[in-house]
Amino acid sequence: MRKPSALRAPREYLEQIALFDWARCLMVAEPRLALLYHIPNGEKRDKATAARLQRMGVIPGVPDVCLPVASRTFHGTYLELKATRGTASEAQQGWLHNLTAHGYCAGVYHGWLAAARHLCWYLEREDLVRQLEGTS
């Protein structure tokens, strides 16, 4: 028997929409969030489109979200955003490992709130973390 939709964990795309809605709301207070972007690798596509995109450079496993801002000791940060129960594939884990080895902060975050907390930490904006804690 399927769970009622209200009880199911949100899909990854809904988590990502929530993350970008949050970031857009804070761009005045934290302008570096304007550089946050999505890497559209994971959507289902027909075979012809998938083949064309692969030839154009789409690579399996590349994380979902990037903030190309140097902070702390890193060149930038990459986030693999998962629904609350999702797991990273082997290809995704490989990418995260390689990005970390090359000076990026990279990890898997379950749900938009965990991803937002990471971005607050990464940007050294403890004041934004306190605001987030009030929303959870």
Contacts in CASP RR format, 6 or more apart in sequence:
PFRMAT RR
TARGET T0000
AUTHOR 0000-0000-0000
METHOD contacts of the structure
MODEL  1
MRKPSALRAPREYLEQIALFDWARCLMVAEPRLALLYHIPNGEKRDKATA
ARLQRMGVIPGVPDVCLPVASRTFHGTYLELKATRGTASEAQQGWLHNLT
AHGYCAGVYHGWLAAARHLCWYLEREDLVRQLEGTS
9 83 0 8 1.000
9 84 0 8 1.000
9 85 0 8 1.000
10 18 0 8 1.000
10 83 0 8 1.000
10 84 0 8 1.000
10 111 0 8 1.000
11 83 0 8 1.000
12 64 0 8 1.000
12 81 0 8 1.000
12 82 0 8 1.000
12 83 0 8 1.000
12 86 0 8 1.000
14 83 0 8 1.000
15 81 0 8 1.000
15 82 0 8 1.000
15 83 0 8 1.000
15 111 0 8 1.000
15 112 0 8 1.000
15 115 0 8 1.000
16 38 0 8 1.000
16 64 0 8 1.000
16 65 0 8 1.000
16 81 0 8 1.000
16 112 0 8 1.000
18 111 0 8 1.000
18 112 0 8 1.000
19 65 0 8 1.000
19 81 0 8 1.000
19 111 0 8 1.000
19 112 0 8 1.000
19 115 0 8 1.000
19 116 0 8 1.000
20 36 0 8 1.000
20 38 0 8 1.000
22 112 0 8 1.000
22 116 0 8 1.000
23 33 0 8 1.000
23 36 0 8 1.000
23 116 0 8 1.000
23 119 0 8 1.000
24 33 0 8 1.000
26 33 0 8 1.000
26 128 0 8 1.000
27 33 0 8 1.000
27 34 0 8 1.000
29 128 0 8 1.000
30 123 0 8 1.000
30 125 0 8 1.000
30 128 0 8 1.000
32 67 0 8 1.000
32 69 0 8 1.000
32 71 0 8 1.000
32 123 0 8 1.000
33 67 0 8 1.000
33 119 0 8 1.000
33 123 0 8 1.000
35 67 0 8 1.000
35 68 0 8 1.000
35 69 0 8 1.000
36 65 0 8 1.000
36 66 0 8 1.000
36 67 0 8 1.000
36 119 0 8 1.000
37 65 0 8 1.000
37 66 0 8 1.000
38 64 0 8 1.000
38 65 0 8 1.000
39 62 0 8 1.000
39 63 0 8 1.000
39 64 0 8 1.000
39 65 0 8 1.000
39 66 0 8 1.000
41 58 0 8 1.000
41 59 0 8 1.000
41 60 0 8 1.000
41 61 0 8 1.000
41 62 0 8 1.000
41 64 0 8 1.000
42 64 0 8 1.000
45 53 0 8 1.000
60 89 0 8 1.000
60 91 0 8 1.000
61 89 0 8 1.000
61 91 0 8 1.000
61 92 0 8 1.000
61 94 0 8 1.000
61 95 0 8 1.000
62 95 0 8 1.000
63 78 0 8 1.000
63 79 0 8 1.000
63 80 0 8 1.000
63 92 0 8 1.000
63 95 0 8 1.000
63 96 0 8 1.000
63 99 0 8 1.000
63 106 0 8 1.000
63 107 0 8 1.000
64 79 0 8 1.000
64 80 0 8 1.000
64 81 0 8 1.000
65 78 0 8 1.000
65 79 0 8 1.000
65 80 0 8 1.000
65 81 0 8 1.000
65 115 0 8 1.000
66 76 0 8 1.000
66 77 0 8 1.000
66 78 0 8 1.000
66 79 0 8 1.000
67 76 0 8 1.000
67 77 0 8 1.000
67 79 0 8 1.000
67 119 0 8 1.000
67 122 0 8 1.000
68 76 0 8 1.000
69 76 0 8 1.000
69 77 0 8 1.000
69 123 0 8 1.000
70 76 0 8 1.000
71 77 0 8 1.000
71 122 0 8 1.000
71 123 0 8 1.000
71 124 0 8 1.000
72 105 0 8 1.000
72 122 0 8 1.000
72 124 0 8 1.000
73 103 0 8 1.000
74 103 0 8 1.000
74 104 0 8 1.000
74 105 0 8 1.000
74 122 0 8 1.000
75 102 0 8 1.000
75 103 0 8 1.000
75 104 0 8 1.000
76 104 0 8 1.000
76 105 0 8 1.000
76 122 0 8 1.000
77 104 0 8 1.000
77 105 0 8 1.000
77 106 0 8 1.000
77 118 0 8 1.000
77 119 0 8 1.000
77 122 0 8 1.000
78 95 0 8 1.000
78 96 0 8 1.000
78 99 0 8 1.000
78 104 0 8 1.000
78 105 0 8 1.000
78 106 0 8 1.000
78 107 0 8 1.000
79 106 0 8 1.000
79 107 0 8 1.000
79 108 0 8 1.000
79 109 0 8 1.000
79 115 0 8 1.000
79 118 0 8 1.000
79 119 0 8 1.000
80 88 0 8 1.000
80 92 0 8 1.000
80 95 0 8 1.000
80 96 0 8 1.000
80 106 0 8 1.000
80 107 0 8 1.000
80 108 0 8 1.000
80 109 0 8 1.000
81 109 0 8 1.000
81 111 0 8 1.000
81 112 0 8 1.000
81 115 0 8 1.000
82 88 0 8 1.000
82 108 0 8 1.000
82 109 0 8 1.000
82 110 0 8 1.000
82 111 0 8 1.000
83 110 0 8 1.000
83 111 0 8 1.000
84 110 0 8 1.000
84 111 0 8 1.000
85 110 0 8 1.000
86 110 0 8 1.000
87 108 0 8 1.000
88 96 0 8 1.000
88 108 0 8 1.000
92 108 0 8 1.000
95 106 0 8 1.000
96 106 0 8 1.000
96 107 0 8 1.000
96 108 0 8 1.000
99 106 0 8 1.000
100 106 0 8 1.000
100 107 0 8 1.000
105 122 0 8 1.000
107 118 0 8 1.000
109 115 0 8 1.000
109 118 0 8 1.000
113 132 0 8 1.000
113 135 0 8 1.000
113 136 0 8 1.000
116 132 0 8 1.000
117 129 0 8 1.000
117 132 0 8 1.000
120 126 0 8 1.000
120 128 0 8 1.000
120 129 0 8 1.000
120 132 0 8 1.000
121 129 0 8 1.000
END
